[in-house]
C-alpha cells in the first residue's frame, strides 16, 4: 500500500499516463476531440453519464489525495481533482453550453491542444517518477 507521501505521486503518474495517451490519440486521429465534444453536446444521456464520471473521478482524487501544505505536487493534484469535480457539475447542469464553449475553444486546432496534453502528460509522469521509490 502506498504511503501518504506517495499518494500524490501515484495519482500524478496515472493522470500523466492518461494525458499522454489522450494527446497521442488526438495526434494519431486529428479532430477526434472536436467530434467527441460535438457528440456529447447532442446527447443528453451521454452528457449525464460523462458528467457523473468526471464528478466521481474528481471527487475520488480530491478526497484520497492528502493535503500537504508545502508540497507543490500534493496541491497540484488536489487542484486537478477539484477542477474535475467542477467540470462534472458543469457538464451535468449546463452540458450543451459548456461543451459548445469547449468545442469553440478547441476549434479545428486540436493538434495544438494534443501537443499540450502530451507535454503535460510527460511532465506529470516525470514529476511522479521523481517522487516514487521504485523497489
N, C-alpha and C positions, 0 to 999 in steps of 0.2 A: 504494500500500500504506500502511496506517495505521502511524504511529509508535507506539512503546511507550507514550508518554504518552496517545495517543488510543484505545488498545485498550479500556480500561475504559469510556470514554465510549461507544464504539460498541456494546459489549455491553450497557451500561445502556440505550441507546436501544432496542435490539431487545427487551430484557426489558420495558421500559416499553410498547412497542407491543403486545407480547403481553398484558400485564396489562390494558391499556386495552381491547383487543379482547375478551378473555375476560370482563371485567367488563361490558362493553356487551352482549355476547351473553346473559349471565345476566339482565341487566335487561330485555332485549327478550323473553326466553323464560324466565320465572320457573320455578324448581325444576329447570332442566336440569342443574345441577351435582349436585343430590341424586340425580337419575335416573342420571346418568353414574356416580357413585360406586356406586350400587346395582348397575348392570350390571357394573362392574369387579369388585365384590365377588363376584358369582356366576360369573364366567368365568375359570377358571384360565389359559387360553391368553392371554386379553386382559390379565390381570394380569401375566403374564410379559413380554409384549411391551411393555406400558406401563412396567413396572419397568426393563426394559432401555433403553428410550428415555430415561427420566429419568436413569438412571445414565450413559448415553453423553453426553447434553447437559450434565449437571452436571460430568462429568469433563473434557469439552472446554472448558467455561467456566473451570474451576479451573486446568487446565493451560496454557491460552492466555493468560489474564489475568496481566499482570506484577504481582508483589507489590511495591508501593512503600510503604514503612513510614509515611510521613507523609501519604499520600493517602487520604482517607476513602472516595472513590469506588472506588479500587482494592481496598481492604479489603472494602467492602460487596459488590462484585461477586464477589470470591473467596469470601466467606461464602455468597452465593446459590448459587454453584457447588457448594460443599460440602454445603449443605442439599439440593440436588437429588440429589447422589450418595447421601446418607443416605436420602432419600425413595425413590429407586430400589431400594436394597438392602432397605429395609423392605417395599416392595411385593412384591419377589421372595421374600423369606424368610417373611414373615407377612402377606401381602396381604389376606386376608379380614378379619383382626383390625384391621390398620392402617386399611383403608378403611372398616370399620364404625365405628371411632373417628372418622374424619374425617367420615363421614356424620352421626354423632350430634352432633359439634361444629358442623357446618353447620346441622343442623336444617332447618326449613322457612323459616328467615330468610335465605335465600340472597341476598336483595336487599341486606341489610346488608353481607355479605361482598363482594358485587359492587361496591357503592359503595366499599368499602375498596380493592378491586382497581383500580377506575377512578382513584381518588385516588393510589394508589401508582404506577400507570402514568404519570399526568400528571407526578408529581414526578420519576420516573426519566427521563422524556423531557426535562423542563426541565433537570435536572442534567446530562444528557448534552449537550444543545444548548449549555449554558453553557460547556462544555469544548471543543467541537469548533470548529475554524476552518473555516467554510464559505467555499469559494473561489468 
